[in-house]
Amino acid sequence: MEKPKEIGISSSLNFIQSKSGKNSRIILVKMEFTEAYKQTGPCCFSPNARYIAVAVDYRLMIRDTLSFKVVQLFSCLDKISYIEWALDSEYILCGLYKRPMIQAWSLTQPEWTCKIDEGPAGIAYARWSPDSRHILTTSEFQLRLTVWSLVNTACVHVQWPKHGSKGVSFTKDGKFAAICTMRDCKDYINLLSCHSWEIMDVFAVDTLDMTDIQWSPDDSAIVIWDSPLEYKVLIYSPDGRCLFKYQAYESGLGVKSVSWSPCGQFLAVGSYDQMLRVLNHLTWKTFAEFMHLSTVRAPCCAAVFKEVDEPLQLDMSGLCLDDDFMGGSDAPGGHFKVRYEVMEVPITFPFQKPPADKPNPKQGIGTC
């Protein structure tokens, strides 16, 4: 049986910085934690940061983040595999993927409960809509995506979603959703109204195997990108017009990650060639390029810190512990003092060449 995990929250963290010429250091002085609490599944903070949800087998514990006291306790029908809060922090869903089933709970109405069962189709993934009153589930083998209403218990189906946990993006105002679908070996984008969940438009996209989709922060454009085998980034307008096609190179692994800037004026594209390229939203041309180098050389404005662990020397000559305490306690492996040293350039970072016979190599520019 797997040993239960434990969680704790840091309540105090103090640093002291000392400078002595080139050997400036930041020394970690003290860190205090709450007592450890049992955890066997996922844990997740609420969007308003007031609560933390912790899965303990089939139970869902909601704790206050200030006092860490249990404010709600819900019992699910099976072991909890996934947790996601609604954006209003009032509802929370639990994915019971072994059953498979979804259960949702309300913090303000503890007696309210919701259970979603797709039957033989199964459930591969579940997510909240921006209005916090609808749950979107994707069936196994991407047969369909279902929108479940918590208001009137109605459901709407979208056939042949492209992915399970990806391929769905909402506008910033939450009024529209873009869903990647595939039909007859061709990629499509379905635009849905989040008010009625009716399909507003469907248009094909010029991709071989669409990876994901994102609305721009100002909701004026949609970016999609192809699989790593084909370097292709496409910008579409909501009415289906292709505004721009970007391809940095050919004959190599392509796009690994894509991200909009918060203002929506720039689009960052991370590639497997260790390059980050930034596109301008007006011309969609390359605005800047950044190389992820394995060696940092002078002149350089970046500071490189190296973590160093040192055994903590404790004077225990004045302590007297009885035999019962020594026999019943679990002696720790040792105490360490941690400090961070500023390294002098040039410096070479550790590098491991990814194996050529395995997919998804650990290289390139990704997202955190």
Residue pairs with C-beta under 8 A, 6 or more apart in sequence:
2 40
4 38
4 39
4 40
4 56
5 38
5 39
5 40
6 36
6 37
6 38
6 39
7 36
7 37
7 39
7 43
7 54
8 33
8 34
8 35
8 36
8 37
9 33
9 34
9 52
9 65
9 68
10 31
10 32
10 33
11 32
11 33
11 34
12 30
12 31
12 32
13 30
13 31
14 29
14 30
14 31
15 26
15 27
15 28
15 29
16 26
16 27
16 29
17 24
17 25
17 26
17 27
18 24
18 25
18 27
19 25
22 342
22 344
23 341
23 342
24 342
25 339
25 340
25 341
25 342
26 305
26 339
26 340
27 337
27 338
27 339
27 340
28 337
28 338
28 339
28 340
34 68
37 54
37 63
37 68
38 56
39 54
39 55
39 56
40 55
40 56
40 57
40 79
41 54
41 55
41 56
41 57
41 79
41 80
41 81
41 83
42 55
42 80
42 81
42 82
42 83
43 52
43 53
43 54
43 55
43 83
44 52
44 53
44 83
44 84
44 85
45 51
45 52
45 53
45 65
45 85
46 52
46 53
46 85
46 89
46 92
47 85
47 86
47 87
47 88
47 89
48 89
49 65
50 64
50 65
50 89
51 62
51 63
51 64
51 65
51 71
51 89
51 107
52 62
52 63
52 65
53 60
53 61
53 62
53 63
53 83
53 85
53 92
54 60
54 61
54 63
55 61
55 80
55 83
55 94
57 79
57 80
58 75
58 76
58 77
58 78
58 79
58 80
59 73
59 74
59 75
59 76
60 73
60 74
60 75
60 76
60 80
60 83
60 92
60 94
60 105
61 70
61 72
61 73
62 70
62 71
62 72
62 73
62 74
62 92
62 107
63 69
63 70
63 71
64 71
71 107
72 105
72 107
72 110
74 94
74 103
74 105
74 110
76 94
76 96
76 103
77 96
77 99
77 101
77 103
77 115
78 96
78 98
78 99
78 101
79 96
79 98
80 94
80 95
80 96
81 95
81 96
81 97
81 98
82 94
82 95
82 97
82 125
82 126
83 92
83 93
83 94
83 95
84 92
84 93
84 95
84 126
84 127
84 128
85 91
85 92
85 128
86 92
86 93
86 128
86 132
87 128
87 130
87 132
88 132
89 107
90 106
90 107
90 108
90 132
91 104
91 105
91 106
91 107
91 128
91 132
91 150
92 104
92 105
92 107
93 102
93 103
93 104
93 105
93 126
93 128
93 135
94 102
94 103
94 104
94 105
95 102
95 123
95 125
95 126
96 102
96 103
97 123
97 124
99 117
100 117
100 118
100 122
100 123
100 140
101 115
101 116
101 117
101 123
102 114
102 115
102 116
102 117
102 123
102 126
102 135
102 137
103 113
103 114
103 115
103 116
104 113
104 114
104 115
104 116
104 135
104 150
105 112
105 113
105 114
106 112
114 135
114 150
116 123
116 126
116 135
116 137
116 148
118 137
118 139
118 146
121 139
121 140
121 143
121 144
122 139
122 140
123 137
123 138
123 139
123 140
124 138
124 139
124 140
124 141
124 142
124 164
124 165
125 137
125 138
125 164
125 165
126 135
126 136
126 137
126 138
127 135
127 136
127 168
128 134
128 135
128 136
129 135
129 136
129 147
129 170
129 174
129 177
129 194
130 170
130 174
130 194
131 174
131 194
133 149
133 150
133 151
134 147
134 148
134 149
134 150
134 194
134 197
135 147
135 148
135 150
136 145
136 146
136 147
136 148
136 168
137 145
137 146
137 148
138 144
138 145
138 146
138 161
138 163
138 164
138 165
139 145
139 146
142 160
142 161
142 162
142 163
142 164
142 182
143 159
143 160
144 157
144 158
144 159
144 160
144 161
145 157
145 158
145 161
145 168
145 179
146 155
146 156
146 157
146 158
147 155
147 156
147 157
147 158
147 197
148 155
149 155
156 197
156 198
158 179
158 181
158 190
158 192
158 199
159 181
159 183
160 181
160 182
160 183
161 167
161 168
161 179
161 180
161 181
162 180
162 181
162 182
162 187
162 210
163 180
163 212
166 180
166 211
166 212
167 179
167 180
167 210
167 212
167 213
168 177
168 178
168 179
168 180
168 213
169 177
169 178
169 213
169 214
169 215
169 222
170 176
170 177
170 178
170 194
170 215
171 177
171 215
171 219
172 215
172 217
172 218
172 219
173 219
174 194
175 193
175 194
175 195
176 191
176 192
176 193
176 194
176 200
176 219
176 238
177 191
177 192
177 194
178 189
178 190
178 191
178 192
178 213
178 215
178 222
179 189
179 190
179 192
180 187
180 188
180 189
180 210
180 212
180 213
180 224
181 187
181 188
181 189
181 190
181 202
182 188
182 210
186 204
187 204
187 205
187 207
187 209
187 210
188 202
188 203
188 204
188 205
189 202
189 203
189 205
189 213
189 222
189 224
189 236
189 240
190 199
190 201
190 202
191 199
191 200
191 201
191 202
191 238
192 198
192 199
192 200
193 200
201 238
201 239
201 240
203 236
203 240
205 224
205 234
205 236
205 242
206 232
206 234
206 242
206 245
207 224
207 225
207 226
207 227
207 230
207 232
207 234
208 226
208 227
208 229
208 230
208 232
209 226
209 227
209 229
209 230
210 224
210 225
210 226
210 227
211 224
211 225
211 226
211 227
211 228
211 255
212 224
212 225
212 258
213 222
213 223
213 224
214 222
214 223
214 224
214 258
214 259
214 260
215 221
215 222
216 222
216 223
216 260
216 264
216 267
216 281
217 260
217 261
217 262
217 263
217 264
218 264
219 238
220 237
220 238
220 264
221 235
221 236
221 237
221 238
221 243
221 281
222 235
222 236
222 237
222 238
223 233
223 234
223 235
223 236
223 258
223 260
223 267
224 233
224 234
224 236
225 232
225 233
225 234
225 255
225 258
225 269
226 232
226 233
226 234
226 254
226 255
227 254
228 253
228 254
228 255
228 256
228 272
228 360
229 253
229 254
230 254
231 247
231 248
231 249
231 250
231 252
231 254
231 255
231 271
232 245
232 246
232 247
232 254
232 255
233 245
233 246
233 247
233 255
233 258
233 267
233 269
234 242
234 244
234 245
234 246
235 242
235 243
235 244
235 245
235 246
235 267
235 284
236 242
236 243
237 243
243 284
244 284
246 269
246 279
246 284
248 254
248 269
248 271
248 273
248 275
248 277
249 273
252 272
252 273
253 271
253 272
253 273
253 361
253 364
254 271
254 272
255 269
255 270
255 271
255 272
256 270
256 271
256 272
256 364
256 365
256 366
257 269
257 270
257 365
257 366
257 367
258 267
258 268
258 269
258 270
259 267
259 268
259 270
259 367
260 266
260 267
260 268
261 267
261 268
264 281
265 280
265 281
265 282
266 278
266 279
266 280
266 281
266 287
267 278
267 279
267 281
267 284
268 276
268 277
268 278
268 279
269 276
269 277
269 278
269 279
270 276
270 364
270 365
270 366
270 367
271 277
271 364
271 365
272 361
272 363
272 364
273 364
274 291
274 292
274 293
274 363
274 364
274 365
275 289
275 290
275 291
275 292
275 365
276 289
276 290
276 291
276 292
276 365
277 286
277 288
277 289
277 290
278 286
278 287
278 288
278 289
278 290
279 285
279 286
279 287
280 287
292 365
294 348
294 349
294 351
295 346
295 347
295 348
295 349
296 302
296 304
296 345
296 346
296 347
296 349
297 345
297 346
298 345
298 346
300 345
303 342
304 342
304 343
304 345
304 347
305 340
305 341
305 342
305 343
306 340
306 341
306 343
307 338
307 339
307 340
308 338
308 339
308 340
308 341
309 336
309 337
309 338
310 336
310 337
310 338
310 339
311 334
311 335
311 336
311 337
312 334
312 335
312 336
312 337
314 335
352 362
354 361
354 362
354 363
355 361
